[in-house]
Amino acid sequence: SFFILAAFALIGEGLLGIFGIHMPAFRIAGGTLLFLIALEMLFEKRSQKRNERAEQVHQELEDDHDGEKTKPDSTSAPQTAGHTIADEEADDISIFPMSIPFLSGPGAIASVMLLMGKFENNIAMQASVIGVVAVVMLIAFAFFLASNVVAKRLSPTVATVVSRLLGMILAALAVQFIIDGVKQAFFQ
């Protein structure tokens, strides 16, 4: 995840330039994307979707494992309610691998590229952005290691409150990105 974000931080603007996309447009698009993610956090749709998909995948894997025990020579894709697992994954491939959509997904890529664009003429600040990405990845790694203990002690109410608070902060950040993009596109 760190390498993906660092790569987009360093060459993302040039890559967008190849397609004729300028930073103001990316600021507005990235801000809009982050705002939609924030709305999902505020109204708990993200966690509900992820939980439903995780339960479905878990059930499919159990069914597949049970099917392998009874039919060791089966080569066809496991069936689930008339659909194969491959059909379901084609609908939503954002579950696996977890690090790409979860830690370095579109929202994170947009955030890193927008921050790098904001500090376009300041190499020290751009290095700081990449350093912060590294620190965040280390913190995420520590959280993943401690997640089992925390999940057992954290009540669903507290998790909901924290998610909504962070969603509100993300919404404000997204609106700021949009405002900056509009200012840069039309007033500079």
Buried (B, 14 or more C-beta within 10 A) or exposed (E): BBEBBBBBBBEBBEEBEEEEEBBBBBBBBBBBBBBEBBBBBBEBEBBEEEEEBEEBBEEBEEBBEEBEEEEEEEEEEBBBEEBBBEEBBEEEEBBEEEBBBBBBBBBBBBBBBBBBBBBEEEEEEBEEBBEEBEEBBEEBEEEEEEEEEEEEEEEEEEBEEEBBEEBEEBBEBBBBBBEBBBEBBEEE
